[in-house]
Amino acid sequence: MTPELIDGWSTPNLYGLLFVTGLIIGYFVVKRMFKKQEISDAILDKLVFYMILATIVGARLGHVLFYGPYWDERYSDGTIAIRGYFDHPMDIIKVWEGGLASHGGVIAILISLFIFSKWVSKKPMLWILDRIAAPGAIAACCIRLGNLVNSEIVGDKTNVSWGFKFIHHDCRTSDVSLCDWALIDARHPSQLYEAIAYLLVFLILIFMYWKRNAWMRQGVMFGTFLILLFGARFLIEFTKIPQVDGRAGWTLNTGQWLSIPFVMAGIYFLWRGLKSKPVPFVPTSTQGSIEENEKTT
């Protein structure tokens, strides 16, 4: 169930609104960064197109491939209990029904930015990765808030005083008004934990960019982003219920196994960036071509 902005009216749901909000905030952050270095808006517009397309397609395919369900699960009478994506390929494009994986989104974004760097910006890929790190963190924060209002990716049952009751997740009837609130167990608000962590990552990266000029050492911003964001994701996963029932017995869940390579990559990029010499920016007047600016940086 996806909460609507106005109950009973056909309006955009809160998840969609928060998803778009994250993209909009990210857009204006990148715009400020580009303005600081006199990069044309035409380049920014192309970057936005690449990012939005990669985020949606990658996150959706990531969910399908990493989490499934892959094949139909049926009741004893033969009727379908859970639809599998491979048995119903058209379900893969039904993004509005939910199911996005951040790891898939990151992988797709990396591929799209490689293409963007090679054929559009004509700058090293780390140049753009350093500049989309902070926007990526705030977008991830908004997406997790969307998961919270959607009562999805919920946490384990808990006795902590701040536990949330997710009626849309734990109510076993289609009419939630029939559920007894007192009988619903409190759970860790894992989505809120992640949203707060990602907001802190965003603030740290903004401080590094504007106050410490971390962008002068290629890879430092992006490496820090990978370490902090996926490190937080790895730890918070311990408070969640498994997203795939058949993997409940795993020591580490799918999200944690997928986070480890990103953290390791972040350590490498941060180490490499800190070893490199800072490259100061010399402002130039760009006339629609980012290649001229590259010669002076």
C-alpha positions in Angstrom: 0.0 0.0 0.0 1.4 3.4 -0.9 0.1 6.3 1.2 -1.4 9.1 -0.9 -1.0 12.8 -0.3 -4.7 13.2 0.1 -6.5 10.1 1.4 -9.1 8.8 -0.9 -7.9 11.0 -3.9 -5.9 9.8 -6.8 -2.8 11.8 -6.1 1.0 11.1 -6.3 2.0 8.9 -3.4 4.5 10.1 -0.7 7.2 7.7 -1.9 7.1 9.2 -5.4 7.2 12.7 -4.0 10.2 12.0 -1.8 12.0 10.2 -4.6 11.6 13.2 -6.8 12.5 15.6 -4.0 15.8 13.8 -3.6 16.6 14.2 -7.3 15.6 17.9 -7.2 17.8 18.7 -4.2 20.7 16.8 -5.8 20.2 18.8 -9.0 20.6 22.1 -7.3 23.6 20.9 -5.3 25.4 19.9 -8.5 24.3 23.1 -10.2 26.1 25.1 -7.4 29.2 23.0 -7.9 29.2 23.5 -11.6 28.6 27.2 -11.2 31.7 27.4 -8.9 33.8 25.9 -11.7 32.0 27.7 -14.6 30.7 24.6 -16.2 27.8 25.2 -18.7 24.2 24.4 -17.9 24.1 22.3 -21.1 26.5 19.8 -19.5 24.5 19.8 -16.3 21.2 19.0 -18.2 22.9 16.0 -19.9 24.2 14.8 -16.6 20.7 15.0 -15.1 19.3 12.9 -17.9 22.0 10.2 -17.5 21.6 10.1 -13.7 17.8 9.8 -13.6 17.7 7.2 -16.3 20.4 5.1 -14.7 18.9 5.5 -11.2 15.5 4.2 -12.2 16.6 1.4 -14.6 19.5 0.3 -12.4 17.6 0.3 -9.1 14.8 -1.7 -10.7 17.0 -4.3 -12.4 19.0 -4.5 -9.2 15.9 -5.4 -7.2 14.8 -8.0 -9.8 18.2 -9.7 -10.1 19.4 -9.5 -6.5 16.2 -10.0 -4.6 13.6 -11.7 -6.9 11.3 -13.5 -6.6 12.5 -15.1 -9.8 9.9 -17.8 -10.5 6.2 -18.2 -9.5 5.5 -19.6 -6.1 2.1 -21.5 -6.0 -0.3 -22.7 -3.4 -1.2 -26.4 -3.3 -4.2 -25.8 -5.6 -1.9 -24.4 -8.3 -2.9 -20.7 -7.9 -0.1 -18.2 -7.8 0.9 -17.0 -4.4 3.9 -14.9 -5.4 4.5 -13.8 -9.0 8.1 -14.4 -10.3 9.7 -11.8 -12.5 11.1 -14.4 -15.0 7.7 -16.0 -15.3 6.1 -12.6 -15.9 8.8 -10.4 -17.6 6.4 -7.5 -18.0 6.3 -7.1 -14.2 9.9 -6.0 -14.4 8.9 -2.6 -15.8 6.2 -2.0 -13.2 8.3 0.3 -11.1 5.1 1.9 -9.6 4.4 -1.4 -7.8 7.6 -1.0 -5.7 11.0 -2.7 -5.7 14.1 -0.7 -6.1 17.6 -1.7 -5.0 20.2 1.0 -4.2 23.1 -1.3 -5.1 21.7 -1.8 -8.6 21.2 2.0 -8.9 24.8 2.7 -8.0 26.1 0.1 -10.5 24.0 1.6 -13.3 25.0 5.2 -12.3 28.7 4.2 -12.5 28.2 2.8 -16.0 26.3 5.8 -17.2 28.9 8.2 -15.7 31.6 6.3 -17.5 29.8 7.0 -20.8 29.1 10.6 -19.7 32.8 11.2 -18.9 34.0 9.7 -22.1 31.7 11.3 -24.6 30.1 14.3 -22.9 32.3 15.9 -20.2 35.6 14.7 -21.6 37.0 14.7 -18.0 38.3 11.8 -15.9 35.4 9.8 -14.4 36.5 10.5 -10.9 36.0 14.2 -11.6 32.3 13.8 -12.0 32.0 11.0 -9.3 33.4 13.5 -6.7 30.7 15.9 -7.6 27.8 13.6 -7.5 28.7 12.0 -4.2 27.0 14.5 -1.9 23.9 14.8 -4.2 23.7 11.0 -4.2 23.7 10.8 -0.4 20.8 13.3 -0.1 18.9 11.4 -2.8 19.4 8.2 -0.9 18.2 9.9 2.3 14.9 10.9 0.6 14.4 7.4 -0.9 14.7 5.8 2.5 12.1 8.3 3.9 9.9 7.1 1.1 10.5 3.5 2.2 9.4 4.5 5.7 6.1 6.0 4.6 5.6 2.9 2.4 6.1 0.6 5.4 8.7 -1.4 3.4 12.3 -2.6 4.3 11.2 -2.7 7.9 13.3 -3.6 10.9 13.3 -6.5 13.3 10.9 -6.6 16.2 12.3 -4.6 19.2 11.5 -3.3 22.7 13.3 0.0 22.2 11.3 3.0 23.2 11.4 4.6 19.7 10.2 1.4 17.9 7.7 2.0 15.1 4.5 0.0 14.4 4.1 -0.7 10.7 0.5 -1.5 10.3 0.6 -1.7 6.6 3.4 -4.3 6.9 2.1 -6.4 9.8 -1.6 -6.2 9.4 -2.8 -9.5 7.9 -6.0 -8.2 6.4 -6.6 -5.9 3.5 -8.7 -3.6 5.7 -6.2 -2.1 8.2 -9.0 -0.6 10.2 -9.8 -4.2 11.4 -6.3 -4.6 12.9 -5.7 -4.4 16.6 -3.0 -1.8 17.1 -2.1 -3.2 20.5 -1.3 -6.6 19.0 1.2 -5.2 16.5 4.8 -5.5 17.5 7.1 -2.5 17.5 10.0 -2.7 15.0 13.3 -0.9 14.4 12.6 2.0 12.1 15.6 0.9 9.9 14.6 3.2 7.1 14.8 6.2 9.4 18.2 5.0 10.7 19.5 4.9 7.1 17.9 8.3 6.2 19.6 9.9 9.2 22.9 8.3 8.4 22.7 9.4 4.7 21.8 12.9 5.7 25.0 13.0 7.9 27.0 11.6 5.0 25.6 14.4 2.8 26.5 17.1 5.4 30.0 15.7 5.8 30.6 15.7 2.0 29.3 19.2 1.6 31.7 20.4 4.4 34.6 18.5 2.7 33.7 20.1 -0.7 33.1 23.7 0.3 35.3 24.1 3.4 38.1 21.7 2.8 38.3 21.8 -1.0 38.5 18.0 -1.0 37.5 18.0 -4.7 41.1 19.1 -5.5 42.3 15.5 -4.8 40.4 13.3 -7.2 38.7 10.3 -5.5 38.7 11.7 -2.0 35.0 12.8 -2.1 33.8 9.6 -3.9 35.9 7.3 -1.7 34.5 8.9 1.4 31.0 8.6 0.1 31.4 4.9 -0.6 32.9 4.1 2.8 30.4 6.1 4.8 27.2 5.3 2.9 27.7 1.6 2.4 29.4 1.2 5.8 26.3 2.7 7.4 24.1 0.4 5.2 26.2 -2.6 6.3 25.7 -1.9 10.0 22.0 -0.9 9.8 21.2 -4.2 7.9 21.7 -6.0 11.3 18.4 -4.3 12.5 16.4 -5.4 9.4 14.3 -8.4 8.6 15.6 -10.3 5.6 14.2 -9.0 2.3 14.4 -12.6 0.8 12.8 -15.3 2.9 15.0 -18.1 1.7 18.1 -16.2 2.9 17.0 -15.7 6.5 19.7 -18.1 7.7 22.6 -16.2 6.1 25.2 -14.8 8.5 25.2 -11.7 6.4 22.2 -10.7 4.3 22.2 -9.8 0.6 22.5 -6.0 1.3 25.6 -6.6 3.5 27.3 -8.8 1.0 26.7 -6.2 -1.8 27.9 -3.4 0.4 31.3 -4.9 1.1 32.8 -4.4 -2.4 31.6 -0.8 -2.4 33.3 -0.1 1.0 36.5 -1.7 -0.3 36.4 0.4 -3.4 35.9 3.5 -1.3 39.0 2.7 0.8 41.0 2.4 -2.4 39.8 5.6 -3.9 40.3 7.5 -0.7 43.8 6.2 -0.3 44.7 7.0 -3.9 43.2 10.5 -3.6 45.1 11.3 -0.4 48.4 10.2 -2.0 47.9 12.4 -5.0 48.9 16.1 -5.3 46.0 18.6 -5.1 45.0 20.0 -8.5 43.9 23.7 -7.9 41.1 25.1 -10.1 41.9 28.1 -12.3 38.6 29.7 -13.3 38.1 30.1 -17.0 35.3 31.4 -19.2 33.6 28.4 -20.7 31.8 28.9 -23.9 29.7 25.7 -24.0 32.8 23.5 -24.2 34.0 21.8 -21.1 37.1 20.7 -22.9 38.6 24.2 -22.7 38.1 24.2 -18.9 39.9 20.8 -18.7 43.1 22.3 -20.1 43.4 24.7 -17.2 42.6 22.4 -14.3 
